[in-house]
């Protein structure tokens, strides 16, 4: 039996790691912090025609809470908590369960990030992002004319070395209290067979054409050439066998032995470049989290190789220079200010952030209030600043199918996890005999610096491809403490380049606008990422009057055809009650224990 060898006392000692980034931060004067609403604000009105309600109520309880994008995964997490497991135990079990029931984003063939906050206030960040194979080269996705091909998005060559299994193992070694075998067991049972629900069938149906491109993928997810019917039992025997090897052997059941042989054979069959050496060399990395305050609330998020924490910190400090609450939620003034802050933060994000093990990354400067004061000095409330006039202010000396889940246990330990295989169903390649999809994360590198990737992000040389390097991410799992130091908010989302702006909007909603957790999640969202120079807004998420005002200020405003993000959030009220809510945009599920 494989168990964590660390005692609770040793675990606590290991977690007493201060953030090296917090020291550069100075408190800024702001209006006094206020508690969020414990019931939906009666005076809050979303735009006419918006499809989600301001009156929805969250789940509540004191014994722990789980919010994921899938009802079966949420059940796995709450079962672990009910058994006495911690939030960290539940997070590991949920991760493996999502690899079965949410294959468009849940994975063992991808990677992700985990942010933790223990009940004693100590925090940590785990980077289990994929890495470029050792045979990767800077221009591997360019044709003979120097133009980008689709090989970074589709097929075997698009895959980075997966990190999820090693990430979950590292989390268990540091935090686990229940046996590893117990935490992988629910995923094994689900792979043996689960009842198909509408959300699962819809995800397969929506990607049917691309799932038909590769024979093993087609045979795995479209048995008999058809989308599995709601109510039928769907089983994945090859994936179940892979999960059993992981259950029995830990990471050696994935990165070595039979599973590794199957991965390498798939690479050789399809022209990929991941080798046994790549798999054996993969390591997850514990990093100091990015920590900053917003109006007295202490925010803990991911550092590079995620861009989430630094970019969100800069945006938050730019917003903090204004009385956001006085502008009014959803007003043209607020959307304008938010877009101007995002424009500047993404200009820096796209040019200077990358894997800190390979390049110098100016995180401390980027998250400082002094820098935010300089960066925001030219924001004009009456006029948009064209992005061509906003270059990076710092110099150097992801379809949107990611998934996020948030968990808090009865002791007050909190875990926020965002994980992905990048596009919906990743590279579309399923490893024959192993039953899982491979990611297409190599597209998150600047395959051709200065040119947009599939999310429209125009990134620089810092994020160019190098062997063993981690590609830059926008994933932003986040845990927030209130001004008294108590756990306050756990949040995160998928959404490619929109992740950072979505997460920050949920935080601003509860802090500045005193929304309940359900209102904060249901509220319409906007997005700006520097280039292309557009304010994106969700379908019917802004009124015609606000759109006209934004255009009058010089903004190009673009309405999305659908929705943005899939937030899973937990808000702790001052009396200790946990309120938990799953984004209705994609039909997730949240539960609280009494």
C-alpha positions in Angstrom: 0.0 0.0 0.0 1.3 3.4 -0.9 0.9 6.1 1.7 2.3 9.5 2.6 5.1 9.1 5.1 4.7 12.6 6.6 3.0 13.1 9.9 0.6 16.0 10.4 3.2 17.9 12.4 5.8 17.4 9.6 3.2 18.6 7.1 2.6 21.7 9.0 6.3 22.4 9.2 6.7 22.0 5.5 4.0 24.5 4.9 5.5 27.3 6.8 7.0 28.8 3.7 6.7 32.6 3.4 6.0 34.2 0.0 9.1 35.9 -1.3 6.9 38.2 -3.3 4.9 39.7 -0.5 7.7 41.9 0.8 7.6 44.2 -2.2 4.0 45.2 -1.5 2.9 48.4 0.2 -0.6 48.9 1.5 -2.6 51.5 -0.4 -5.4 53.6 1.2 -8.8 52.4 0.1 -12.3 52.4 1.4 -12.9 50.1 4.3 -13.5 46.5 3.4 -17.0 45.2 3.7 -18.4 41.8 4.1 -20.2 40.2 1.1 -23.9 39.7 1.0 -25.0 36.6 2.7 -28.2 36.7 0.6 -28.6 37.9 -3.0 -28.6 41.7 -3.2 -32.2 42.7 -3.8 -31.1 45.9 -5.7 -28.9 44.0 -8.1 -30.3 43.9 -11.7 -28.5 42.1 -14.5 -29.1 43.4 -18.1 -32.5 42.6 -19.7 -32.3 39.4 -21.6 -29.3 38.0 -19.6 -29.9 34.3 -19.2 -28.8 33.9 -15.5 -30.6 35.2 -12.4 -29.4 37.5 -9.7 -31.8 35.6 -7.3 -30.2 32.1 -7.4 -29.2 30.8 -4.0 -26.0 28.9 -3.3 -25.6 25.7 -1.4 -24.7 26.3 2.2 -23.1 24.3 5.0 -20.3 24.1 7.6 -18.9 20.6 7.0 -17.0 21.4 3.8 -17.9 22.3 0.2 -17.0 21.1 -3.3 -17.7 22.8 -6.6 -16.7 21.1 -9.9 -17.9 21.1 -13.5 -19.4 17.6 -13.2 -22.0 16.1 -10.8 -20.1 12.8 -10.6 -16.8 14.5 -9.8 -18.5 16.6 -7.1 -19.9 13.5 -5.5 -16.5 11.9 -5.4 -15.1 15.0 -3.6 -17.9 15.2 -1.1 -17.6 11.4 -0.4 -14.0 11.9 0.5 -14.8 14.9 2.8 -17.6 12.9 4.5 -15.2 10.1 5.1 -12.9 12.5 7.0 -10.5 13.3 4.3 -9.1 16.8 3.9 -9.7 19.2 1.0 -6.3 18.1 -0.4 -7.5 14.4 -0.3 -10.7 15.4 -2.1 -8.8 17.4 -4.7 -6.7 14.4 -5.7 -9.7 12.2 -6.0 -11.6 14.8 -8.0 -8.7 15.2 -10.4 -8.7 11.6 -11.3 -12.5 11.4 -11.5 -12.6 14.3 -13.9 -10.1 12.4 -16.2 -13.0 9.9 -16.7 -16.2 11.9 -16.7 -14.9 15.2 -18.2 -12.5 14.0 -21.0 -12.7 17.3 -22.9 -10.6 18.9 -20.1 -10.2 16.6 -17.1 -7.1 14.5 -17.7 -4.1 12.4 -16.9 -2.6 13.4 -20.2 -2.3 17.1 -19.4 -1.3 19.3 -16.5 -2.3 22.1 -14.3 -1.8 24.2 -11.2 -2.9 23.9 -7.5 -3.1 26.7 -4.9 -3.6 25.7 -1.3 -4.3 27.5 1.9 -4.3 25.6 5.2 -6.5 26.5 8.2 -3.4 28.0 9.8 -3.1 30.5 7.0 0.0 28.9 5.3 -0.1 28.8 1.5 1.6 27.0 -1.3 1.5 26.6 -5.1 2.1 23.5 -7.1 3.1 23.8 -10.8 2.4 20.5 -12.7 2.3 22.2 -16.1 3.4 20.1 -19.1 6.9 20.5 -20.5 8.3 20.6 -24.0 9.8 17.3 -25.0 13.6 17.2 -25.2 13.5 16.9 -29.0 11.4 20.1 -29.3 12.8 23.0 -31.3 12.0 26.7 -31.5 10.6 26.6 -35.1 9.1 23.1 -35.0 5.6 24.4 -36.0 6.7 26.5 -39.0 6.5 25.4 -42.6 9.2 26.0 -45.2 7.8 29.5 -45.8 8.1 30.3 -42.1 4.3 30.2 -41.6 2.5 28.5 -38.7 1.0 25.1 -39.3 -1.7 23.4 -37.3 0.7 20.8 -35.8 0.8 22.7 -32.5 -3.0 22.2 -32.1 -3.9 18.9 -33.8 -2.1 15.5 -33.6 0.8 13.9 -31.9 3.3 16.6 -32.3 1.1 19.0 -30.3 1.6 17.2 -27.0 3.8 18.3 -24.2 5.0 15.8 -21.5 2.0 15.3 -19.2 2.2 16.5 -15.6 -1.1 15.6 -13.9 -0.2 12.3 -12.4 3.0 13.6 -10.9 1.3 16.7 -9.7 -1.3 14.7 -7.8 1.4 12.4 -6.4 3.4 15.4 -5.1 0.2 16.9 -3.6 -0.4 13.6 -1.8 3.1 13.3 -0.5 2.9 16.7 1.0 -0.7 16.9 2.1 -2.4 13.5 1.8 -4.0 11.8 4.8 -6.1 9.1 3.2 -4.2 6.3 1.3 -3.3 7.0 -2.4 -5.2 3.9 -3.4 -8.4 5.1 -1.8 -8.2 8.4 -3.7 -7.7 6.9 -7.1 -10.3 4.2 -6.5 -13.4 6.3 -7.5 -11.9 7.1 -10.9 -11.2 3.4 -11.5 -14.8 2.6 -10.7 -16.1 5.3 -13.0 -13.9 4.1 -15.8 -15.3 0.6 -15.3 -18.7 2.2 -16.1 -20.8 5.2 -15.3 -24.3 6.4 -16.3 -24.1 9.0 -19.1 -25.6 12.3 -18.2 -26.6 15.2 -20.4 -23.5 17.3 -19.8 -21.2 14.4 -20.8 -23.2 13.5 -23.9 -23.3 17.2 -24.9 -19.5 17.5 -24.7 -19.1 14.5 -27.0 -21.8 15.7 -29.4 -20.2 19.1 -29.7 -16.8 17.7 -30.7 -18.0 14.7 -32.7 -16.3 15.7 -35.9 -12.9 16.2 -34.4 -13.2 13.1 -32.3 -13.6 11.1 -35.5 -10.2 12.2 -36.9 -8.2 9.6 -35.0 -9.2 5.9 -35.0 -8.5 5.2 -31.3 -10.3 8.4 -30.2 -13.2 7.5 -32.4 -13.5 4.0 -31.0 -13.1 5.2 -27.4 -15.6 8.1 -27.3 -18.0 7.2 -30.2 -18.6 3.4 -29.7 -20.3 2.1 -32.8 -19.8 5.5 -34.4 -22.5 7.1 -32.2 -22.6 9.6 -29.3 -23.3 7.7 -26.0 -27.0 8.0 -25.1 -28.0 9.7 -21.9 -28.8 7.0 -19.4 -26.6 4.4 -21.0 -23.5 2.9 -19.2 -20.3 4.1 -20.7 -17.1 2.2 -19.8 -13.5 2.7 -20.7 -11.6 -0.5 -20.0 -8.2 0.7 -21.3 -8.4 3.8 -19.1 -9.5 1.7 -16.2 -6.4 -0.5 -16.6 -4.2 2.6 -16.8 -5.7 4.0 -13.6 -5.2 0.7 -11.8 -1.5 0.9 -12.6 -1.4 4.4 -11.2 -3.4 3.3 -8.2 -1.0 0.4 -7.5 2.3 2.0 -8.5 1.9 5.8 -8.1 3.7 7.9 -10.8 5.7 4.8 -11.8 2.5 3.4 -13.1 2.4 6.3 -15.6 5.9 7.6 -16.3 7.5 4.2 -16.5 6.5 0.6 -17.3 3.5 -0.4 -19.5 1.8 3.0 -19.6 5.0 4.8 -20.6 5.6 2.1 -23.3 2.1 2.7 -24.7 2.6 6.5 -24.8 5.9 6.2 -26.6 4.4 3.7 -29.1 1.6 6.1 -29.8 4.2 8.9 -30.4 6.1 6.7 -32.8 2.9 5.7 -34.6 1.8 9.3 -35.1 5.0 11.3 -35.5 5.2 12.7 -32.0 8.4 13.2 -30.1 7.7 12.3 -26.4 10.2 9.6 -25.3 10.8 7.4 -22.3 13.5 9.9 -21.3 11.0 12.7 -21.3 8.5 10.8 -19.2 11.1 9.6 -16.7 12.5 13.1 -16.3 9.2 14.9 -15.6 8.9 16.7 -12.2 6.2 18.8 -10.7 7.5 22.0 -9.0 6.5 23.6 -5.7 6.7 27.4 -6.1 6.1 30.4 -3.8 2.6 31.7 -4.7 2.0 35.2 -5.8 0.4 37.0 -2.9 -1.1 40.5 -2.9 -3.8 42.5 -1.2 -6.9 44.0 -2.8 -8.7 46.5 -0.5 -7.4 44.6 2.5 -8.2 41.1 1.3 -5.1 38.9 0.8 -5.1 37.1 -2.5 -3.0 34.0 -3.1 -2.6 32.8 -6.7 -0.3 31.1 -9.1 3.2 32.4 -10.1 4.8 31.6 -13.5 4.8 29.3 -15.4 1.3 30.6 -14.9 0.7 34.2 -15.8 -2.5 34.3 -13.7 -1.2 35.6 -10.4 1.1 38.4 -11.7 -1.4 39.6 -14.3 -4.3 39.6 -11.9 -2.3 41.5 -9.3 -1.4 44.2 -11.7 -5.0 44.6 -12.8 -6.2 44.6 -9.2 -3.8 47.3 -8.2 -4.8 49.4 -11.2 -8.5 49.1 -10.2 -7.7 49.8 -6.6 -6.6 53.4 -7.6 -10.3 54.1 -8.2 -13.5 53.8 -6.2 -14.9 50.9 -8.2 -18.0 50.5 -6.1 -19.0 54.2 -6.8 -18.7 53.6 -10.6 -21.6 51.1 -10.4 -21.5 47.5 -11.4 -22.1 47.0 -15.1 -21.8 50.7 -15.9 -19.9 52.1 -18.8 -17.4 53.7 -16.4 -16.7 50.3 -14.7 -16.3 48.3 -18.0 -14.1 51.1 -19.4 -11.8 51.1 -16.4 -11.7 47.3 -16.3 -10.8 47.1 -20.0 -8.1 49.8 -19.6 -6.5 47.8 -16.6 -6.7 44.6 -18.5 -5.2 46.2 -21.7 -2.1 47.2 -19.8 -1.7 44.1 -17.7 -2.0 41.8 -20.7 0.5 43.9 -22.7 3.0 43.0 -20.0 1.8 39.4 -19.5 2.2 38.6 -23.2 5.8 39.9 -23.4 7.6 39.3 -20.2 6.0 36.2 -18.4 7.3 32.7 -19.1 8.8 29.7 -17.4 11.0 31.2 -14.6 13.4 28.2 -14.8 14.4 29.4 -18.3 14.2 33.2 -18.4 14.2 36.1 -16.0 10.7 37.0 -15.0 10.0 40.4 -13.3 7.2 39.2 -11.0 8.1 41.3 -8.0 8.1 44.5 -10.0 4.9 43.5 -11.9 2.9 42.9 -8.7 4.1 46.0 -6.9 1.8 49.0 -6.3 4.6 51.4 -7.3 4.6 49.8 -10.8 0.8 49.9 -10.9 0.8 53.6 -10.1 3.2 54.2 -13.1 1.3 51.9 -15.4 -2.1 53.4 -14.7 -1.0 57.1 -14.8 -2.2 57.5 -18.4 -5.7 55.9 -17.9 -8.3 58.4 -19.0 -11.9 57.7 -17.9 -13.3 59.7 -20.9 -11.3 57.9 -23.6 -10.0 54.4 -24.5 -6.2 54.1 -25.1 -5.6 52.3 -28.4 -3.5 49.1 -27.8 -1.0 50.2 -30.4 -0.1 53.0 -27.9 0.2 50.5 -25.0 3.4 48.5 -25.2 4.8 46.4 -22.4 5.9 48.6 -19.5 8.4 46.0 -18.2 11.8 45.2 -19.6 14.0 42.2 -18.9 17.5 42.7 -17.5 -6.5 27.8 -24.2 -11.7 25.9 -27.6 -11.4 27.0 -24.0 -11.6 23.5 -22.5 -9.8 23.7 -19.2 -11.6 22.9 -16.0 -11.4 24.2 -12.4 -12.6 23.0 -9.1 -12.7 24.5 -5.6 -12.8 22.6 -2.3 -12.9 23.6 1.4 -13.0 21.0 4.2 -14.5 21.2 7.7 -11.2 22.4 9.2 -10.9 25.4 6.8 -8.3 24.0 4.5 -8.8 25.2 1.0 -7.7 24.0 -2.4 -8.1 25.6 -5.8 -7.1 23.6 -8.9 -7.2 24.4 -12.6 -6.2 21.7 -15.0 -6.4 21.3 -18.8 -5.4 19.6 -22.0 -5.8 23.0 -23.7 -8.3 22.7 -26.6 -11.5 20.7 -26.2 -10.3 17.1 -26.1 -6.7 18.3 -26.5 -4.7 17.1 -29.5 -7.7 14.7 -30.3 -5.1 11.8 -29.9 -6.0 8.9 -27.6 -3.2 6.7 -26.5 -4.0 3.3 -27.9 -4.2 0.7 -25.2 -4.1 3.3 -22.4 -7.4 5.1 -23.1 -6.6 8.7 -22.3 -6.3 11.8 -24.5 -3.0 13.7 -25.0 -2.9 17.5 -24.6 -2.1 20.1 -27.2 -0.4 22.4 -24.8 2.6 23.1 -27.1 0.4 25.8 -28.7 0.6 27.8 -25.5 4.2 28.5 -26.4 4.9 31.4 -28.8 5.3 29.0 -31.7 6.0 32.1 -33.8 6.7 35.1 -31.5 4.7 38.1 -32.4 1.9 36.1 -34.0 -1.4 35.0 -32.3 -2.0 31.5 -30.9 -5.4 29.8 -31.0 -6.7 32.2 -28.2 -5.5 35.3 -30.1 -2.7 36.0 -27.6 0.3 37.6 -29.2 3.3 36.5 -27.2 7.0 37.3 -27.2 10.4 35.7 -27.3 10.3 35.0 -23.5 7.8 32.2 -24.2 9.5 30.7 -27.3 9.9 26.9 -27.4 12.8 25.3 -25.6 13.4 21.6 -24.7 12.1 20.9 -21.1 10.5 24.3 -20.8 7.0 24.9 -19.4 4.7 26.8 -21.7 3.0 29.9 -20.3 -0.5 29.5 -19.0 -3.4 31.8 -18.0 -4.7 29.4 -15.3 -5.5 31.3 -12.1 -6.6 29.1 -9.2 -7.0 31.6 -6.3 -7.7 31.6 -2.6 -8.5 34.8 -0.7 -8.4 35.6 3.0 -10.4 38.5 4.5 -8.8 41.4 6.3 -8.9 39.5 9.7 -7.0 36.6 8.1 -9.9 34.2 7.9 -10.6 32.2 4.8 -12.9 34.2 2.5 -13.1 33.1 -1.1 -11.9 30.2 -3.4 -12.3 30.7 -7.1 -11.1 29.8 -10.5 -12.3 29.0 -14.1 -11.4 27.6 -17.5 -11.5 29.9 -20.5 -8.1 30.3 -22.2 -7.0 33.9 -22.3 -10.2 35.0 -20.4 -9.3 33.1 -17.3 -7.5 35.9 -15.5 -10.2 38.6 -16.2 -13.0 36.2 -15.2 -11.3 35.3 -11.9 -10.7 38.9 -11.0 -14.3 39.9 -11.9 -15.6 37.3 -9.4 -13.3 38.8 -6.7 -14.4 42.4 -7.5 -18.0 41.3 -7.5 -17.9 40.0 -3.9 -15.5 42.7 -2.5 -16.5 45.9 -4.2 -20.1 45.1 -5.2 -21.0 42.9 -2.2 -22.5 40.2 -4.3 -23.4 36.7 -2.9 -21.3 33.9 -4.4 -24.1 33.0 -6.8 -24.5 36.5 -8.0 -20.8 36.9 -8.4 -20.7 33.8 -10.6 -23.9 34.5 -12.6 -23.0 38.1 -13.4 -22.1 38.8 -17.1 -18.4 39.1 -17.8 -16.2 41.3 -20.1 -12.7 40.7 -21.4 -9.8 42.6 -22.9 -6.3 41.1 -23.6 -4.4 44.0 -25.3 -4.5 42.4 -28.8 -6.8 42.2 -30.6 -7.9 45.6 -29.4 -11.4 44.7 -28.5 -13.7 44.6 -25.4 -15.4 41.2 -25.5 -18.7 40.8 -23.7 -21.0 37.8 -23.2 -24.1 37.6 -25.3 -26.7 40.0 -23.9 -24.3 40.8 -21.0 -24.3 44.5 -21.6 -27.1 46.9 -22.3 -27.3 48.8 -25.5 -26.8 52.1 -23.7 -23.5 50.8 -22.1 -22.3 49.5 -25.5 -23.0 52.8 -27.1 -21.1 54.7 -24.3 -18.1 52.4 -24.7 -18.0 52.9 -28.4 -18.2 56.7 -27.9 -15.1 56.5 -25.8 -13.2 54.7 -28.6 -13.6 51.1 -27.7 -14.2 48.4 -30.3 -16.8 46.3 -28.6 -17.4 42.6 -29.7 -20.3 40.5 -28.4 -19.3 36.8 -28.0 -21.7 34.2 -29.4 -21.9 32.3 -26.2 -20.6 32.6 -22.6 -17.3 33.0 -21.0 -15.8 30.7 -18.3 -17.1 28.1 -15.9 -16.4 29.4 -12.4 -16.5 27.1 -9.4 -16.5 29.3 -6.2 -16.8 29.0 -2.5 -17.5 32.0 -0.3 -17.1 31.8 3.5 -19.4 34.1 5.4 -18.4 35.9 8.6 -20.2 33.3 10.8 -18.2 30.5 9.2 -21.0 29.2 6.9 -19.6 28.1 3.5 -21.7 29.2 0.5 -20.8 27.3 -2.7 -21.9 27.8 -6.3 -21.2 26.1 -9.6 -21.4 28.2 -12.8 -24.6 27.4 -14.7 -23.0 28.3 -18.0 -21.7 24.8 -18.5 -23.9 22.9 -16.0 -21.6 22.1 -13.2 -22.5 21.0 -9.7 -21.8 22.3 -6.2 -22.5 20.7 -2.8 -22.0 21.7 0.8 -21.9 19.3 3.8 -23.9 20.2 6.9 
